[in-house]
């Protein structure tokens, strides 16, 4: 059995870290939900219908908060990626 396992090539690349996966999923969720909220507001405004005070306010304010948070998550994702690359390859120069 060990002969079979010894002949299997091992992947030397390290998979992305847990923090990077979490940041990526949060960024996609925030930006995706913001786009959906914007499309809903545009569709409702295009039909001439009125949104209720609670839902209308939430749909308008949500993208104003979520889009910058999604951008911050993307920047944090790039920073953590650079830190991980530097940690895995300490001898490399700029």
N, C-alpha and C positions, 0 to 999 in steps of 0.2 A: 504494500500500500504506500509506503514512503517513497518508493521509486516513482510512482505516478505523481505524487505531490511535489517531488523535487523537480520534475520535468516541466511543471506548469509555470509559465512565466509570471512573475509577480509585477504588479503595477507599481512602478516607482514613484509615480505622481501622487501627491497627497490630495485627497478630496477637499473640497471647499469646507471651511470651518462652519461650525454651527451658527456662530454669530453672523456670518455672511449670508447663510441661507435664511435666517430670520429676518435680516435687514432687507433682503431681496423680496421675500414674500410680503413684508409689511409695505414696501414701496409699491409693489404691483397692486396690492389691495387698495391702498389709499388713492393712488392715481386712477385705477380702474373705476372705483366707486365715485370718484370726483367727476370723471368723464360721463358716467351714467347719470349722475345727478344733473350735470349741465345739459345733457341731451333731454332729460325729462322736463326741465324748466323751459328749454327752447320749444319742445313739442307742445307743452301746455300753453305757452305764450303764443305759439303759432296758431293754435286752434281758437284762441280768444277766451278760453275757459279761465276761471279764477282758482288759484290754489288756496287752501285753507291757511289761516294765519300760522298754525303750528307747522304744517308740512311745508308750506311755501318758504317760511323763514329758515327752516332746517335745510331745505334743498339749496337755498341760495347761499347760506353761510358755510355749509359743509365744505365745498370746494375751496373757499377762501382759507380754510384752516388745513385741509388735507393735502392740497397741492404743495404748499411749502414744506409740510412735514415729509411728504414723499420725496421731494428734492433733497431734503436734509438726509434722509435714509440712503439715497443714492450716493451722495457725497461721502457719507460714513462708510458705505460699502466699498467705494474706491479707496478710501484711506486704509480700511482694514485689509484690503487686498494688497496694497503697497507694503504695509507692515509685514504681512505674512510672506510676501516674496522676498523682502529684505532679510527676514529671519531665516528663511530656507536657503538663501544664497548669500551668506555674509561676506564672501570674498569678492563679490562683483563690485565694480566701480560704476559711477554714473555713466 
